[in-house]
Amino acid sequence: MISVALAYSLDDEPTARRLEEALTGIANCTHLSVGRENEAEPLRDRLDDIAGDLVLLISDRFLTNPNCMLGADALLTADRRVFRTVLEDVEYGEEGHVEVVKTQLSSRAEQMHYINHWHDRYIELRRDTETYAEADRASFERYLRKIRETSVTAPAVVDKLAREGWYAYRELLENNFGPLIDFVRQNDNTPMAPPPNAPVESSDDPIGEAWKLADEGRTEAALNLLVTSRDAQPEDPDLQYNYALMLALSAERLTDARAEVDTLLNRDPHHPAGLFLSGELHEAAGAFRRARSDWEQLSDVVPTFPGLNERLGILLDERFPDHYVEAAAYLRRAVKSGEASADTLYRYAELLGGRLGKRNKAIKMLRRAIRADPGHAPAHYRLAVALYDSGKREEARKNYLVATSLEPAYDTPANQRAFYGAATPEQPEPDAGPLAALKQNIAQLEAMLVARETPAPAPPPKPGAGKTVLISGATSGIGLATAHRLAADGYRLALIGRREERLQQIGRNLRERHGVEVHHLRLDVRDRQSVGQAIAALPEAWRTIDVLINNAGKAKGFDPIHAGSLDHWDEMIDVNLRGLLYLTRAVTPGMVRRGRGMVINVASTAGKEVYPNGNVYCATKHAVDALTYAMRLDLVKHGVRVGQICPAHVEETEFALVRFDGDAERAKIYEDFQPLRAQDVAEAIHFMVTQPPHVNVLDLVLQGTQQASSTVVDRSGRDKFAPKEEE
């Protein structure tokens, strides 16, 4: 089997183990890890007995560890193949404080950060020589020599790492470690494709070179080139504009594109292409007032900017109907510039002949629309009506005939009556005249044509459109009810459960009933390795998880502590705690990278109070309560919301049946009172999920009206509070 060495700073061992798991059955991995202790052996000295390929884990911890960086150029020699991956991970500080440590080597400024680190460290030690020497002169001198040598060689090492390129660890996760596996399987004679972050040699035309790279599929390299060039030439706004434009062409990076173009406009408020792109991005996001503002500002600067007048006129006509005079003015500019399409000419004619009352000009625009597109049926029909209204009956009939040949729906009795005087039972009063009949028919006919000729206006997007929710324990109870409630609002659902057939059936039901996208994962959340692999292997379209609902949980047994089943205890701890932790650990790094997301833990009132025989179950739910609070402290700085919902007794679930090991008689605990229903809890979760981004529901506790605590329940019957059946 192939042998591969993994070289890294000891702090990054969890990631190294993850890479080893990815290479299981493909390669035998030797771990070369070093800590920061002064007496630790430098990484370079551990290479002597290692042959073959090297996988190098580059992180902030690696680049600031003297035992990693001392003579690190030996790790990058030409006689061995080296796969480099750059890590972005979290670092834990005092009192559990967490911050993301981003290791970047794309720009010279980022590289200088690590070069200066070693220079500054050596100067600091020299300044404090006496303090250190008093403790242990010999040890200090060895350490000082190590730092001095590292400070001398660090610039060459950092430069070489930057020049030879790397894979971001998140890219490996997103591709299920495919690039690493391909590297290991290739032999020494197989040419390696450049890593996506391999820098491009400096160019006299970085913008042209970047777009060439993008056309070749090397988008990350293209973006890195633009970032490097932008940082090197901050006075050139076109570099930043092209960077924003390239981000905008990536559907998942529109937010980054808006932020980048906002930065550009802060520096250069009148950058024409930047203003146009900003309007496009904000229009796509539904921020129509901001889009209008950007485009009107551009109109003041460059009134003939390509496509501007047409886009702005259409925006005003569709989104600001009371501003029809301004809409017509911009459409008139588009017409005069020769940019207007047949549809735009038709739209302008509608404004002229309608609220502006300029029939003759409308006729002129309709004729231009027909010249631009002879098959434009609505233009032929509208022209026929306008000509008839102006007394040009013969020409009107000719255009009407063309309209009906293109679209038979125009051939109605009312139109025949108007254009040809054909008598029908539905003919209006004699004194009304054919023109009155024609005008009487227009609104109804136009509505019918809109339904047939062009797609009907799309209904307003549902609140959850484009957002993805991952729900564990989704095959029954609260998880299933929540899936149906969120599907009704258009959320895309990734569902986790252990029953494959059940997952497939639920997916079919949700698609048929609500028309939403559903992806299911047959998964036991207790299996740490499977959870990590399943999330890492999600299809590209499902990797952006907006909401994680940790719903999987169970109670097993109902015995006093001295008689409890150890197997039951293990099962509750594994599902209620470990499963929640494994799933959270797999999903939240993506939320942190994106700077947004929500985690909802389904806890219990058992996490607020204890009750006889509930011992271990209550302990696990108390732990969830504490974890929710701790997670919120860790993730708040990254824009990730964390909350929990704590229901009391809930029917329409498998809770009681599972607790009593399938004993249906013992599970009949709700017959003499009305508890919550699964759909009640789902409605509350829906409330949490649909709050605006600045609102976070921290802790929501629910109990049925007949329940005052875990042990105080009014069991006088269900009838009084039984929910009414929905129509």
Secondary structure, DSSP 8 states (H G I E B T S, - for coil): -EEEEEEEEGGGHHHHHHHHHHTTTTEEEEEEEE-S-TTS--GGGG-TT--SEEEEEE-HHHHT-HHHHTTGGGGG-TTS-EEEEE-EEEEE-GGG-EEEEE---SSHHHHHHHHHHHHHHHHHHHHTHHHHHHHHHHHHHHHHHHHHHHHHHHHHHHHHHHHH--EEHHHHHHTTTHHHHHHHHS-TTS-----TT------S-HHHHHHHHHHTT-HHHHHHHHHHHHHH-TT-HHHHHHHHHHHHTSGGGHHHHHHHHHHHHHH-TT-HHHHHHHHHHHHHTT-HHHHHHHHHHHHHH-TT-TTHHHHHHHHHHHH-GGGHHHHHHHHHHHHHTT---HHHHHHHHHHHHTTT--HHHHHHHHHHHHHH-TT-HHHHHHHHHHHHHTT-HHHHHHHHHHHHHH-GGG--HHHHHHHH----TT---GGGHHHHHHHHHHHHHHHHHHHHTS--------TTTT-EEEESSTTSHHHHHHHHHHHTTT-EEEEEES-HHHHHHHHHHHHHHH---EEEEE--TT-HHHHHHHHHT--GGG---SEEEE----------GGG--HHHHHHHHIIIIIIHHHHHHHHHHHHHHHT-EEEEEE--GGGT---TT-HHHHHHHHHHHHHHHHHHHHHGGGTEEEEEEEE-SEESSSHHHHHTTT-TTTT--STTS--EEHHHHHHHHHHHHTS-TT----EEEE--TTBSSSS-B--S-SGGG------
